[in-house]
Amino acid sequence: ATKAQFLRSLTHLTAFAGRIRLPDPAAVVSDLHADVVPELISLDIFITLCYARIDLGRKLLEFVDCGHTEIIHYQPAKGSCERLKGENLPLGFVAEETYRLVTRPLKEGDILFFYSDGVTECHRPDGEMYGVDRLVEIIEKYSADKPEQLIDRVTKDLISFSGHDTFDDDVTCVAIK
């Protein structure tokens, strides 16, 4: 339902503004929040999300983070990853939340890695969690791989770490190079 409302908000703001360009991501998330927050609060639930856009012309990442997992940004010039996180609360926490846009420059060869909490919260039978540090190590070690190969390596590492090929939570990854 939230995905459908997100598309309605995007369509509404695009049509309302009469533009060919997409509306500002913070405006889209704010519109979405206004529509869904009463029901989320009444149900005592919340939704995390990260709405990200990559502007190839301006070489820029724009995103609004609503309490979701960090974006891992690998930069070949530095040979390391930076963890990108916004300061917003998830949808449904408070009615008065103001959503803010975060921007980061991008360069040729950068990798953006998005993931669900099922990745970092994957655990061994003894309870040890996979964690973000292990994920960052895999991304740095295999940064020369194609995105689909990188996701395959992460998945195989999760299976090896946990000792099984099924998970208690969703394990979702998106890699963009």
MDAnalysis code that builds the backbone (N, CA, C; Angstrom):
import MDAnalysis as mda
import numpy as np

u = mda.Universe.empty(531, n_residues=177, atom_resindex=np.repeat(np.arange(177), 3), trajectory=True)
u.add_TopologyAttr("name", ["N", "CA", "C"] * 177)
u.add_TopologyAttr("resid", np.arange(1, 178))
u.add_TopologyAttr("resname", ["ALA", "THR", "LYS", "ALA", "GLN", "PHE", "LEU", "ARG", "SER", "LEU", "THR", "HIS", "LEU", "THR", "ALA", "PHE", "ALA", "GLY", "ARG", "ILE", "ARG", "LEU", "PRO", "ASP", "PRO", "ALA", "ALA", "VAL", "VAL", "SER", "ASP", "LEU", "HIS", "ALA", "ASP", "VAL", "VAL", "PRO", "GLU", "LEU", "ILE", "SER", "LEU", "ASP", "ILE", "PHE", "ILE", "THR", "LEU", "CYS", "TYR", "ALA", "ARG", "ILE", "ASP", "LEU", "GLY", "ARG", "LYS", "LEU", "LEU", "GLU", "PHE", "VAL", "ASP", "CYS", "GLY", "HIS", "THR", "GLU", "ILE", "ILE", "HIS", "TYR", "GLN", "PRO", "ALA", "LYS", "GLY", "SER", "CYS", "GLU", "ARG", "LEU", "LYS", "GLY", "GLU", "ASN", "LEU", "PRO", "LEU", "GLY", "PHE", "VAL", "ALA", "GLU", "GLU", "THR", "TYR", "ARG", "LEU", "VAL", "THR", "ARG", "PRO", "LEU", "LYS", "GLU", "GLY", "ASP", "ILE", "LEU", "PHE", "PHE", "TYR", "SER", "ASP", "GLY", "VAL", "THR", "GLU", "CYS", "HIS", "ARG", "PRO", "ASP", "GLY", "GLU", "MET", "TYR", "GLY", "VAL", "ASP", "ARG", "LEU", "VAL", "GLU", "ILE", "ILE", "GLU", "LYS", "TYR", "SER", "ALA", "ASP", "LYS", "PRO", "GLU", "GLN", "LEU", "ILE", "ASP", "ARG", "VAL", "THR", "LYS", "ASP", "LEU", "ILE", "SER", "PHE", "SER", "GLY", "HIS", "ASP", "THR", "PHE", "ASP", "ASP", "ASP", "VAL", "THR", "CYS", "VAL", "ALA", "ILE", "LYS"])
u.atoms.positions = np.array([
    [0.825, -1.193, 0.000],
    [0.000, 0.000, 0.000],
    [0.872, 1.261, 0.000],
    [1.984, 1.202, 0.730],
    [2.871, 2.367, 0.786],
    [3.515, 2.617, -0.579],
    [3.892, 1.550, -1.269],
    [4.475, 1.704, -2.605],
    [3.473, 2.356, -3.557],
    [2.224, 1.916, -3.497],
    [1.192, 2.499, -4.362],
    [0.981, 3.974, -4.022],
    [0.963, 4.301, -2.726],
    [0.796, 5.688, -2.311],
    [1.998, 6.529, -2.714],
    [3.184, 5.942, -2.666],
    [4.389, 6.634, -3.107],
    [4.250, 7.044, -4.579],
    [3.807, 6.118, -5.415],
    [3.617, 6.421, -6.843],
    [2.544, 7.473, -7.042],
    [1.471, 7.430, -6.242],
    [0.433, 8.472, -6.338],
    [1.004, 9.832, -5.965],
    [1.811, 9.877, -4.901],
    [2.420, 11.146, -4.488],
    [3.343, 11.690, -5.575],
    [4.148, 10.828, -6.146],
    [5.056, 11.237, -7.218],
    [4.271, 11.759, -8.415],
    [3.239, 11.038, -8.810],
    [2.405, 11.447, -9.948],
    [1.693, 12.753, -9.655],
    [1.128, 12.857, -8.458],
    [0.402, 14.065, -8.070],
    [1.304, 15.296, -8.104],
    [2.476, 15.193, -7.507],
    [3.389, 16.337, -7.460],
    [3.931, 16.695, -8.842],
    [4.161, 15.690, -9.667],
    [4.640, 15.950, -11.026],
    [3.566, 16.673, -11.832],
    [2.332, 16.198, -11.743],
    [1.223, 16.812, -12.481],
    [0.906, 18.201, -11.940],
    [0.911, 18.328, -10.633],
    [0.576, 19.598, -9.991],
    [1.568, 20.681, -10.365],
    [2.822, 20.331, -10.416],
    [3.859, 21.308, -10.731],
    [3.908, 21.622, -12.215],
    [3.324, 20.744, -13.033],
    [3.328, 20.968, -14.467],
    [4.709, 20.918, -15.077],
    [5.577, 20.137, -14.473],
    [6.955, 20.059, -14.940],
    [7.204, 18.760, -15.694],
    [8.270, 18.788, -16.456],
    [8.745, 17.564, -17.072],
    [9.701, 16.872, -16.103],
    [10.408, 17.670, -15.305],
    [11.336, 17.118, -14.302],
    [10.565, 16.533, -13.133],
    [11.190, 15.577, -12.489],
    [10.589, 14.992, -11.292],
    [10.650, 15.988, -10.135],
    [9.688, 15.956, -9.240],
    [9.726, 16.851, -8.078],
    [10.851, 16.460, -7.126],
    [11.192, 17.379, -6.255],
    [12.228, 17.168, -5.257],
    [11.904, 15.928, -4.419],
    [12.886, 15.041, -4.188],
    [12.627, 13.832, -3.397],
    [12.042, 14.120, -2.001],
    [12.490, 15.184, -1.356],
    [11.953, 15.503, -0.027],
    [10.470, 15.859, -0.109],
    [10.062, 16.520, -1.188],
    [8.646, 16.857, -1.367],
    [7.814, 15.589, -1.573],
    [8.352, 14.637, -2.329],
    [7.639, 13.382, -2.569],
    [7.455, 12.626, -1.258],
    [8.522, 12.505, -0.480],
    [8.436, 11.774, 0.787],
    [7.521, 12.505, 1.768],
    [7.576, 13.826, 1.791],
    [6.691, 14.592, 2.679],
    [5.233, 14.396, 2.307],
    [4.936, 14.392, 1.014],
    [3.568, 14.155, 0.550],
    [3.109, 12.747, 0.922],
    [3.974, 11.774, 0.704],
    [3.679, 10.398, 1.088],
    [3.413, 10.306, 2.586],
    [4.280, 10.904, 3.365],
    [4.147, 10.872, 4.826],
    [2.800, 11.446, 5.261],
    [2.422, 12.591, 4.692],
    [1.148, 13.221, 5.058],
    [-0.033, 12.288, 4.788],
    [0.051, 11.496, 3.722],
    [-1.044, 10.600, 3.367],
    [-1.098, 9.343, 4.226],
    [0.057, 8.824, 4.633],
    [0.067, 7.525, 5.330],
    [0.232, 7.613, 6.843],
    [0.720, 8.728, 7.360],
    [1.041, 8.799, 8.788],
    [-0.174, 8.599, 9.695],
    [-1.365, 9.119, 9.389],
    [-2.483, 8.877, 10.317],
    [-2.782, 7.381, 10.513],
    [-2.772, 6.634, 9.411],
    [-3.052, 5.204, 9.524],
    [-1.911, 4.462, 10.203],
    [-0.674, 4.814, 9.877],
    [0.461, 4.148, 10.514],
    [0.460, 4.367, 12.024],
    [0.194, 5.598, 12.441],
    [0.164, 5.906, 13.873],
    [-0.990, 5.164, 14.543],
    [-2.145, 5.125, 13.885],
    [-3.288, 4.427, 14.494],
    [-3.039, 2.926, 14.621],
    [-2.256, 2.363, 13.701],
    [-1.922, 0.939, 13.759],
    [-0.695, 0.660, 14.624],
    [-0.035, 1.736, 15.079],
    [1.182, 1.634, 15.890],
    [2.282, 0.873, 15.141],
    [2.456, 1.234, 13.867],
    [3.526, 0.650, 13.049],
    [4.289, 1.764, 12.353],
    [5.430, 1.436, 11.803],
    [6.220, 2.410, 11.065],
    [6.830, 1.720, 9.852],
    [7.313, 2.548, 8.931],
    [7.929, 2.044, 7.700],
    [9.224, 2.801, 7.472],
    [10.306, 2.055, 7.246],
    [11.559, 2.702, 6.870],
    [11.653, 2.691, 5.350],
    [12.308, 3.682, 4.810],
    [12.565, 3.703, 3.371],
    [13.690, 4.666, 3.077],
    [14.281, 4.457, 1.932],
    [15.281, 5.381, 1.421],
    [14.899, 5.645, -0.034],
    [14.578, 6.882, -0.329],
    [14.249, 7.274, -1.690],
    [15.488, 7.954, -2.266],
    [16.116, 7.291, -3.216],
    [17.367, 7.805, -3.782],
    [17.225, 8.027, -5.277],
    [17.877, 9.073, -5.745],
    [17.967, 9.365, -7.169],
    [19.420, 9.609, -7.531],
    [19.776, 9.118, -8.701],
    [21.128, 9.351, -9.211],
    [20.995, 10.228, -10.437],
    [21.606, 11.384, -10.375],
    [21.604, 12.308, -11.505],
    [22.950, 12.150, -12.208],
    [22.955, 11.416, -13.319],
    [24.198, 11.150, -14.036],
    [24.778, 12.418, -14.659],
    [23.919, 13.307, -15.108],
    [24.388, 14.555, -15.717],
    [25.156, 15.422, -14.736],
    [24.636, 15.544, -13.544],
    [25.290, 16.358, -12.511],
    [26.227, 15.537, -11.625],
    [26.284, 14.199, -11.873],
    [27.109, 13.284, -11.071],
    [26.828, 13.478, -9.583],
    [25.553, 13.203, -9.233],
    [25.084, 13.501, -7.895],
    [24.104, 12.441, -7.418],
    [24.259, 12.032, -6.177],
    [23.282, 11.188, -5.495],
    [22.443, 12.093, -4.611],
    [21.130, 11.986, -4.742],
    [20.199, 12.699, -3.879],
    [19.353, 11.639, -3.188],
    [19.187, 11.768, -1.866],
    [18.343, 10.795, -1.185],
    [17.681, 11.385, 0.052],
    [16.546, 10.786, 0.371],
    [15.849, 11.075, 1.613],
    [15.794, 9.755, 2.366],
    [16.396, 9.741, 3.525],
    [16.457, 8.538, 4.347],
    [15.419, 8.650, 5.453],
    [14.559, 7.663, 5.522],
    [13.529, 7.621, 6.563],
    [13.802, 6.427, 7.472],
    [14.886, 6.503, 8.226],
    [15.221, 5.476, 9.194],
    [15.660, 4.150, 8.604],
    [16.036, 4.144, 7.329],
    [16.426, 2.897, 6.676],
    [17.909, 2.606, 6.940],
    [18.377, 1.482, 6.435],
    [19.791, 1.145, 6.587],
    [20.646, 2.150, 5.816],
    [21.887, 2.248, 6.212],
    [22.813, 3.173, 5.550],
    [23.036, 2.758, 4.092],
    [23.355, 3.728, 3.272],
    [23.818, 3.449, 1.917],
    [25.337, 3.321, 2.030],
    [25.882, 2.293, 1.434],
    [27.339, 2.153, 1.432],
    [27.840, 2.710, 0.103],
    [28.713, 3.698, 0.191],
    [29.243, 4.397, -0.980],
    [30.736, 4.091, -1.089],
    [31.069, 3.220, -2.032],
    [32.484, 2.905, -2.270],
    [33.051, 3.911, -3.262],
    [34.216, 4.475, -2.913],
    [34.873, 5.461, -3.753],
    [36.259, 4.938, -4.134],
    [36.457, 4.572, -5.419],
    [37.739, 4.004, -5.825],
    [38.927, 4.928, -5.574],
    [38.723, 6.235, -5.675],
    [39.826, 7.170, -5.456],
    [40.364, 7.057, -4.023],
    [39.489, 6.739, -3.088],
    [39.893, 6.572, -1.692],
    [40.174, 5.112, -1.358],
    [39.622, 4.198, -2.170],
    [39.776, 2.773, -1.903],
    [39.007, 2.298, -0.684],
    [37.990, 3.078, -0.315],
    [37.222, 2.730, 0.884],
    [35.764, 3.162, 0.748],
    [35.006, 2.725, 1.716],
    [33.570, 3.013, 1.733],
    [33.234, 4.101, 2.746],
    [32.212, 4.840, 2.412],
    [31.611, 5.800, 3.332],
    [30.180, 5.337, 3.549],
    [29.703, 5.435, 4.773],
    [28.322, 5.074, 5.090],
    [27.479, 6.337, 5.076],
    [26.451, 6.336, 4.242],
    [25.596, 7.509, 4.100],
    [24.284, 7.283, 4.834],
    [23.908, 8.245, 5.642],
    [22.694, 8.123, 6.446],
    [22.074, 9.490, 6.612],
    [20.762, 9.551, 6.499],
    [20.049, 10.782, 6.796],
    [19.678, 10.826, 8.268],
    [18.934, 11.857, 8.635],
    [18.574, 12.035, 10.046],
    [17.087, 11.904, 10.297],
    [16.319, 11.519, 9.285],
    [14.881, 11.452, 9.452],
    [14.428, 10.180, 10.151],
    [13.289, 10.299, 10.813],
    [12.645, 9.151, 11.440],
    [11.857, 8.371, 10.389],
    [11.549, 7.121, 10.661],
    [10.709, 6.351, 9.737],
    [9.319, 6.981, 9.587],
    [8.642, 6.636, 8.507],
    [7.257, 7.070, 8.316],
    [6.413, 6.451, 9.428],
    [5.563, 7.266, 10.051],
    [4.675, 6.758, 11.084],
    [5.160, 6.968, 12.498],
    [6.355, 7.506, 12.694],
    [6.844, 7.759, 14.055],
    [6.169, 8.981, 14.652],
    [6.242, 10.093, 13.929],
    [5.607, 11.333, 14.392],
    [4.956, 12.023, 13.209],
    [3.848, 12.667, 13.462],
    [3.097, 13.328, 12.387],
    [3.827, 14.556, 11.848],
    [4.631, 15.204, 12.667],
    [5.240, 16.489, 12.295],
    [6.617, 16.366, 11.665],
    [7.047, 15.201, 11.264],
    [8.398, 15.027, 10.716],
    [8.588, 15.863, 9.449],
    [9.745, 16.518, 9.347],
    [10.129, 17.269, 8.156],
    [11.250, 16.502, 7.481],
    [11.036, 16.098, 6.260],
    [12.008, 15.260, 5.561],
    [13.008, 16.114, 4.798],
    [14.291, 15.780, 4.975],
    [15.377, 16.558, 4.389],
    [16.149, 15.740, 3.352],
    [16.545, 16.435, 2.322],
    [17.312, 15.848, 1.227],
    [18.797, 15.846, 1.583],
    [19.469, 14.746, 1.267],
    [20.918, 14.639, 1.431],
    [21.506, 14.453, 0.038],
    [22.599, 15.135, -0.252],
    [23.249, 15.002, -1.564],
    [24.710, 14.629, -1.370],
    [25.209, 13.851, -2.309],
    [26.614, 13.457, -2.319],
    [27.105, 13.442, -3.762],
    [28.303, 13.960, -4.008],
    [28.859, 13.893, -5.359],
    [29.246, 12.452, -5.694],
    [29.183, 12.140, -6.972],
    [29.575, 10.824, -7.460],
    [30.684, 10.978, -8.489],
    [31.526, 9.953, -8.568],
    [32.594, 9.937, -9.567],
    [32.545, 8.619, -10.322],
    [33.201, 8.602, -11.457],
    [33.304, 7.393, -12.274],
    [33.806, 6.225, -11.423],
    [33.127, 5.090, -11.517],
    [33.547, 3.891, -10.811],
    [33.022, 3.745, -9.395],
    [32.328, 4.767, -8.868],
    [31.752, 4.665, -7.533],
    [30.732, 3.529, -7.494],
    [30.561, 2.961, -6.327],
    [29.550, 1.934, -6.105],
    [28.612, 2.432, -5.011],
    [27.321, 2.297, -5.257],
    [26.311, 2.551, -4.238],
    [25.688, 1.208, -3.904],
    [25.665, 0.866, -2.638],
    [25.136, -0.424, -2.204],
    [24.010, -0.181, -1.209],
    [22.804, -0.588, -1.612],
    [21.612, -0.474, -0.781],
    [21.260, -1.878, -0.284],
    [20.758, -1.990, 0.925],
    [20.458, -3.314, 1.478],
    [19.389, -3.201, 2.559],
    [18.715, -4.310, 2.787],
    [17.727, -4.376, 3.864],
    [18.422, -4.795, 5.158],
    [17.750, -4.567, 6.270],
    [18.348, -4.928, 7.558],
    [18.509, -6.437, 7.731],
    [17.832, -7.214, 6.896],
    [18.015, -8.665, 6.940],
    [19.430, -9.085, 6.596],
    [20.142, -8.238, 5.855],
    [21.533, -8.538, 5.504],
    [22.414, -8.399, 6.741],
    [22.393, -7.247, 7.362],
    [23.290, -6.993, 8.490],
    [22.838, -7.678, 9.780],
    [21.559, -8.020, 9.871],
    [21.049, -8.705, 11.060],
    [21.030, -10.221, 10.901],
    [21.529, -10.721, 9.772],
    [21.689, -12.164, 9.588],
    [22.619, -12.650, 10.699],
    [22.304, -13.790, 11.295],
    [23.105, -14.215, 12.441],
    [23.469, -15.689, 12.396],
    [24.487, -15.987, 13.138],
    [24.930, -17.372, 13.340],
    [24.046, -18.003, 14.414],
    [24.107, -19.325, 14.548],
    [23.338, -19.978, 15.614],
    [23.677, -19.462, 17.017],
    [24.925, -18.985, 17.215],
    [25.309, -18.461, 18.533],
    [24.818, -17.030, 18.766],
    [24.156, -16.431, 17.746],
    [23.591, -15.093, 17.887],
    [24.429, -13.975, 17.311],
    [25.680, -14.241, 16.952],
    [26.534, -13.192, 16.378],
    [25.929, -12.699, 15.072],
    [25.827, -11.380, 14.935],
    [25.254, -10.789, 13.723],
    [26.326, -10.508, 12.678],
    [25.902, -10.543, 11.417],
    [26.790, -10.270, 10.297],
    [27.344, -8.849, 10.390],
    [26.500, -7.867, 10.547],
    [26.904, -6.483, 10.762],
    [27.337, -5.734, 9.512],
    [27.407, -4.430, 9.659],
    [27.770, -3.547, 8.549],
    [29.257, -3.651, 8.220],
    [30.094, -3.824, 9.222],
    [31.543, -3.883, 8.980],
    [31.909, -5.019, 8.029],
    [31.315, -6.190, 8.206],
    [31.586, -7.320, 7.294],
    [31.125, -6.992, 5.878],
    [29.960, -6.362, 5.787],
    [29.427, -5.987, 4.477],
    [30.368, -5.001, 3.780],
    [30.845, -4.009, 4.512],
    [31.786, -3.034, 3.955],
    [33.061, -3.731, 3.483],
    [33.561, -4.673, 4.261],
    [34.776, -5.407, 3.870],
    [34.589, -6.137, 2.540],
    [33.446, -6.783, 2.364],
    [33.172, -7.499, 1.108],
    [33.128, -6.512, -0.058],
    [32.468, -5.390, 0.126],
    [32.343, -4.391, -0.947],
    [33.718, -3.833, -1.302],
    [34.524, -3.519, -0.311],
    [35.867, -3.000, -0.582],
    [36.746, -4.055, -1.257],
    [36.680, -5.278, -0.773],
    [37.514, -6.344, -1.313],
    [37.176, -6.668, -2.765],
    [35.897, -6.632, -3.104],
    [35.458, -7.032, -4.438],
    [34.905, -5.861, -5.250],
    [35.403, -4.690, -5.005],
    [34.907, -3.485, -5.683],
    [35.116, -3.512, -7.195],
    [36.042, -4.316, -7.682],
    [36.268, -4.406, -9.134],
    [35.202, -5.253, -9.827],
    [34.430, -6.016, -9.058],
    [33.385, -6.870, -9.635],
    [32.250, -6.039, -10.231],
    [31.505, -6.677, -11.108],
    [30.259, -6.089, -11.613],
    [29.230, -6.134, -10.476],
    [28.225, -5.255, -10.510],
    [27.234, -5.231, -9.426],
    [26.595, -6.587, -9.129],
    [26.212, -7.338, -10.181],
    [25.565, -8.635, -9.928],
    [26.529, -9.624, -9.279],
    [27.818, -9.540, -9.612],
    [28.819, -10.406, -8.985],
    [29.015, -10.026, -7.514],
    [29.001, -8.739, -7.247],
    [29.153, -8.256, -5.878],
    [27.993, -8.746, -5.002],
    [26.783, -8.667, -5.517],
    [25.617, -9.155, -4.772],
    [25.728, -10.665, -4.554],
    [26.192, -11.370, -5.565],
    [26.374, -12.824, -5.432],
    [27.392, -13.135, -4.331],
    [28.474, -12.373, -4.278],
    [29.492, -12.593, -3.235],
    [28.922, -12.322, -1.836],
    [28.139, -11.258, -1.720],
    [27.521, -10.949, -0.426],
    [26.585, -12.079, -0.015],
    [25.762, -12.544, -0.940],
    [24.821, -13.629, -0.641],
    [25.564, -14.887, -0.204],
    [26.602, -15.249, -0.923],
    [27.386, -16.441, -0.563],
    [28.056, -16.270, 0.797],
    [28.523, -15.063, 1.092],
    [29.148, -14.813, 2.384],
    [28.121, -14.909, 3.518],
    [26.909, -14.438, 3.272],
    [25.842, -14.553, 4.273],
    [25.515, -16.016, 4.556],
    [25.450, -16.823, 3.495],
    [25.165, -18.255, 3.641],
    [26.286, -18.929, 4.428],
    [27.524, -18.613, 4.079],
    [28.675, -19.188, 4.778],
    [28.688, -18.754, 6.250],
    [28.415, -17.490, 6.496],
    [28.430, -16.939, 7.850],
    [27.352, -17.575, 8.725],
    [26.130, -17.661, 8.187],
    [24.995, -18.143, 8.986],
    [24.914, -19.659, 9.061],
    [25.511, -20.330, 8.075],
    [25.467, -21.779, 8.054],
    [24.203, -22.352, 7.447],
    [23.389, -21.496, 6.829],
    [22.189, -21.995, 6.136],
    [21.831, -21.072, 4.989],
    [21.025, -21.580, 4.065],
    [20.697, -20.798, 2.870],
    [19.295, -20.196, 2.897],
    [18.652, -20.228, 4.047],
    [17.385, -19.518, 4.232],
    [17.581, -18.551, 5.394],
    [16.821, -17.477, 5.367],
    [17.026, -16.428, 6.354],
    [15.721, -16.095, 7.070],
    [15.833, -15.594, 8.296],
    [14.665, -15.231, 9.095],
    [14.007, -13.946, 8.603],
    [14.760, -13.096, 7.945],
    [14.273, -11.799, 7.483],
    [14.589, -11.679, 5.996],
    [13.992, -10.687, 5.357],
    [14.295, -10.513, 3.934],
    [15.744, -10.091, 3.761],
    [16.353, -10.604, 2.727],
    [17.739, -10.280, 2.381],
    [17.694, -9.664, 0.993],
    [17.740, -8.337, 0.956],
    [17.621, -7.610, -0.298],
    [18.840, -6.729, -0.482],
    [19.436, -6.763, -1.670],
    [20.598, -5.934, -1.991],
    [20.416, -5.327, -3.371],
    [20.864, -4.099, -3.528],
    [20.933, -3.444, -4.830],
    [22.307, -2.792, -4.911],
    [23.050, -3.131, -5.947],
    [24.369, -2.532, -6.164],
    [24.344, -1.773, -7.482],
    [24.867, -0.549, -7.458],
    [24.917, 0.308, -8.638],
    [26.339, 0.801, -8.792],
    [26.881, 0.645, -9.991],
    [28.247, 1.105, -10.234],
    [28.217, 2.149, -11.337],
])
